[in-house]
Amino acid sequence: MKHFYLIWNPQRDGTEAMAEHIRGYLEMRGCTCVVRGREEGPHITHTDPGQVPAETECIITLGGDGTLIRAARDLALRQLPMVGVNMGHLGYLTQVGCQEPGEVAQMLDELIAGQFQLENRMMLKGTVRRGGEILKEDLALNEILISRREMPKILELRLAVNGEPLCRYKADGMIIATPTGSTAYNLSAGGPIVEPSARMMILTPICPHDLNSRSIVLAAEDTIEIEILGHDNEGQAVVFDGGAAVRLKVGDRLLVERSRVETVMVKLHEVSFVDNLRSKMAGR
């Protein structure tokens, strides 16, 4: 790889300095590195695909998992390999941390030399319908979330899979996660951890008001439909990967299916999922 595009999170301390360090390091080795923010302003969070040069071979993100996820959604149609540098403490998606001297330089050297593998990660496509109208259509790398907007509030949801009724839930919300997102909100809500290269969807209720409610793991080819029940037209919303919320009314339906687009992740080291999981859960 010789052509890079770098996305940094201005809300994380040290990211701007690290961005300049990486740019300089790559240019000294004959590569190009365009840093988002130098031309567009340092306070933006969205990445315009049209601003990423056509010759770009790799996206580098500086921040945490959220920075990488946002970049993956913004640039999904470009299908560019992505690698993240973690500027915080815990990141399941980022490959390297900035705390260890020389780790970032080693990562850059391996990218330049082609010493890496590419791993495709499944994404979800969510469509919000109100009657015959489509209110929102978006992608998610981690999860699509239906949650209440105010406290206290119990949501009533009707679930169907492949057009067949499954069950009703009374809960604080519902998470539909990918294997990549299994270690995010899904994990906090008591859902299972899934190997990230797998192809499946995980349904996990948030604080269900039913002793028999459990997570359900479905095939990637399945289609999930969730209908909003009850009497409250203002109390719930759907969120894609922690982005802006779309308000839902009673009768609205969320259709979730596997996206044809996948996120391409750079895998630098031959570290197993179990090794990475053990390291993250130990706080390293």
C-alpha positions in Angstrom: 0.0 0.0 0.0 1.2 3.5 -0.9 -1.9 5.7 -0.7 -3.6 6.4 2.6 -6.5 8.5 4.0 -6.5 9.3 7.7 -9.6 10.1 9.8 -9.0 11.4 13.3 -11.4 12.1 16.2 -11.0 15.7 17.4 -12.6 14.8 20.7 -9.8 12.5 21.7 -6.7 14.0 23.2 -3.5 13.6 21.1 -5.2 12.6 17.9 -4.3 15.7 15.9 -0.6 15.3 16.9 -0.7 11.6 16.1 -2.3 12.3 12.7 0.6 14.6 11.8 3.1 12.1 13.0 1.6 9.3 10.9 1.3 11.6 7.8 5.0 12.6 8.2 6.1 9.0 8.7 4.3 7.8 5.6 5.5 10.6 3.4 9.1 10.0 4.4 8.7 6.5 3.0 7.4 7.7 -0.3 3.7 7.3 0.4 0.8 9.8 0.2 -1.5 10.5 3.2 -4.4 12.8 3.1 -5.6 13.8 6.6 -9.3 14.6 6.9 -9.8 17.9 8.6 -6.9 19.7 7.1 -9.1 20.9 4.2 -12.6 20.3 5.7 -12.1 21.7 9.2 -11.1 19.9 12.4 -14.6 19.6 14.0 -16.4 17.5 11.5 -17.4 13.9 12.3 -18.8 12.9 8.9 -16.5 11.7 6.1 -17.6 12.7 2.6 -16.8 9.8 0.2 -16.2 12.3 -2.5 -13.4 13.9 -0.6 -11.4 10.6 -0.4 -8.9 10.5 -3.3 -9.7 7.8 -5.9 -6.2 6.3 -5.5 -6.7 5.7 -1.8 -5.8 2.1 -0.8 -6.4 2.2 2.9 -8.3 4.2 5.6 -6.6 4.8 8.9 -8.7 5.9 11.8 -7.5 7.5 15.1 -9.8 7.4 18.1 -11.7 4.4 19.2 -14.2 1.9 17.9 -16.7 4.6 17.3 -14.4 6.5 15.0 -13.8 3.4 12.9 -17.5 2.4 12.9 -18.5 5.9 11.7 -15.9 5.8 8.9 -17.1 2.3 7.9 -20.7 3.5 7.5 -19.7 6.7 5.7 -17.4 5.0 3.2 -19.3 1.6 2.9 -19.8 1.9 -0.8 -16.1 2.6 -1.4 -15.1 -0.8 0.0 -11.7 0.4 1.2 -9.7 -1.6 3.8 -9.7 0.0 7.2 -7.4 -0.1 10.2 -7.9 1.7 13.5 -5.4 3.1 16.0 -6.9 3.2 19.5 -6.4 6.4 21.3 -8.3 5.3 24.4 -8.2 2.3 26.7 -10.5 -0.4 25.2 -11.2 -1.1 21.6 -12.3 -4.4 20.1 -12.1 -3.2 16.5 -8.9 -1.1 16.5 -5.8 -3.0 15.7 -3.1 -1.2 17.6 -2.8 1.2 20.6 -0.9 4.4 20.8 0.5 3.6 24.3 3.2 1.3 23.2 6.2 3.0 21.6 6.9 1.8 18.1 3.6 -0.1 17.7 2.2 2.5 15.3 5.4 2.6 13.3 5.4 -1.2 13.0 1.8 -1.1 11.8 2.6 1.5 9.1 5.7 -0.6 8.0 3.5 -3.7 7.7 0.9 -1.8 5.6 3.5 -0.5 3.2 5.2 -3.9 2.9 1.8 -5.6 2.3 2.2 -7.8 5.4 -1.4 -8.1 6.3 -4.7 -9.9 5.6 -8.1 -8.6 4.7 -11.2 -9.7 6.6 -14.8 -8.9 5.5 -17.3 -8.0 8.3 -21.0 -8.4 7.8 -23.2 -5.2 8.0 -26.9 -4.8 8.6 -29.4 -2.8 6.4 -32.3 -1.3 8.3 -35.4 0.1 6.7 -38.0 2.1 8.8 -41.5 2.1 7.3 -44.6 4.1 8.2 -47.5 2.7 6.2 -46.2 2.6 2.6 -43.6 5.3 3.2 -39.9 4.7 3.9 -38.8 7.0 6.7 -35.2 5.9 6.9 -32.8 3.5 5.3 -29.3 3.0 6.7 -26.4 0.6 7.4 -24.9 -0.6 10.6 -21.6 -2.4 11.3 -22.3 -2.9 15.1 -26.0 -2.8 15.7 -29.4 -1.3 15.1 -31.1 -0.3 18.3 -34.7 0.3 19.2 -34.9 2.2 22.5 -37.1 4.3 24.6 -36.6 8.0 24.5 -37.7 8.9 28.0 -37.6 7.3 31.4 -39.6 5.4 32.6 -41.0 3.7 29.6 -41.7 0.1 28.6 -41.7 -0.7 24.9 -44.0 -3.2 23.3 -42.7 -4.9 20.2 -43.9 -7.6 17.9 -41.2 -9.6 16.1 -41.5 -11.6 12.9 -38.8 -13.6 11.1 -39.1 -14.3 7.4 -42.7 -13.2 7.6 -43.6 -15.6 10.4 -44.6 -14.3 13.8 -42.0 -15.0 16.5 -43.0 -13.3 19.7 -43.9 -10.2 21.6 -41.5 -8.4 23.9 -42.0 -5.9 26.6 -38.6 -4.4 27.3 -36.6 -1.2 27.5 -35.4 -1.8 24.0 -34.2 -4.3 21.4 -30.7 -4.7 19.9 -30.1 -6.3 16.5 -26.4 -6.9 16.4 -23.8 -8.3 13.9 -21.0 -10.6 15.1 -18.7 -7.5 15.1 -21.2 -5.7 17.3 -21.6 -8.6 19.7 -18.9 -7.2 22.0 -20.6 -3.7 22.1 -24.0 -2.9 23.5 -25.1 -6.5 22.9 -22.5 -7.7 25.4 -23.5 -5.1 28.0 -27.1 -6.2 27.7 -26.2 -9.9 28.4 -26.1 -11.1 24.8 -23.6 -13.7 23.5 -20.1 -12.9 22.1 -19.7 -14.1 18.5 -16.6 -14.6 16.4 -16.5 -11.4 14.3 -16.1 -13.0 10.9 -19.2 -15.2 11.4 -22.4 -14.5 9.4 -25.4 -14.2 11.7 -27.7 -11.7 13.5 -28.2 -11.5 17.2 -31.5 -10.3 18.8 -31.0 -9.2 22.4 -33.8 -7.5 24.5 -32.7 -4.7 26.9 -34.1 -5.2 30.4 -37.0 -7.5 29.3 -40.0 -7.5 31.5 -40.4 -11.3 31.1 -38.3 -14.0 32.8 -38.3 -16.1 29.7 -36.8 -13.5 27.4 -33.4 -14.4 26.0 -31.1 -13.5 23.1 -31.9 -15.2 19.8 -29.3 -15.9 17.2 -30.5 -16.0 13.6 -29.0 -16.8 10.2 -27.6 -14.0 8.1 -30.1 -14.8 5.4 -33.1 -14.2 7.7 -35.2 -11.1 7.6 -36.4 -9.5 10.9 -39.4 -7.3 11.2 -40.2 -5.4 14.4 -43.5 -3.5 14.8 -44.0 -0.9 17.4 -47.1 -1.6 19.6 -48.7 0.2 22.5 -50.3 3.7 22.6 -47.3 6.1 22.8 -46.4 7.9 19.6 -43.4 9.7 21.0 -41.6 7.4 23.3 -39.3 5.3 21.1 -36.6 5.7 18.5 -34.3 3.6 16.2 -30.6 4.3 16.2 -28.0 3.0 13.7 -24.5 2.5 15.3 -25.1 5.2 17.9 -25.9 7.9 15.3 -28.9 10.2 15.1 -32.2 8.8 16.4 -35.2 8.4 14.2 -38.4 8.8 16.2 -40.9 5.9 15.9 -44.7 5.9 16.3 -47.1 3.1 17.0 -47.5 1.0 13.9 -44.1 1.8 12.5 -42.1 -1.2 11.3 -38.3 -1.8 11.2 -37.1 -4.3 8.6 -33.6 -5.6 9.2 -31.6 -7.8 6.8 -28.0 -8.5 5.8 -26.5 -5.7 3.8 -24.9 -6.6 0.4 -22.1 -4.2 1.5 -19.5 -5.4 4.0 -16.7 -3.6 5.8 -13.2 -4.6 4.9 -10.9 -4.7 7.9 -7.1 -5.0 7.8 -5.8 -7.8 10.0 -2.2 -7.2 10.8 -1.2 -10.0 13.1 -2.0 -13.7 13.4 -3.8 -13.2 16.7 -6.8 -15.5 17.3 -10.2 -14.1 18.3 -9.8 -15.9 21.6 -6.4 -14.2 22.3 -7.8 -10.8 21.4 -10.9 -11.3 23.5 -8.9 -12.4 26.5 -6.6 -9.4 26.1 -9.5 -6.9 25.9 -11.4 -8.4 28.8 -8.3 -8.2 30.9 -8.2 -4.4 30.1 -5.0 -4.5 28.0 
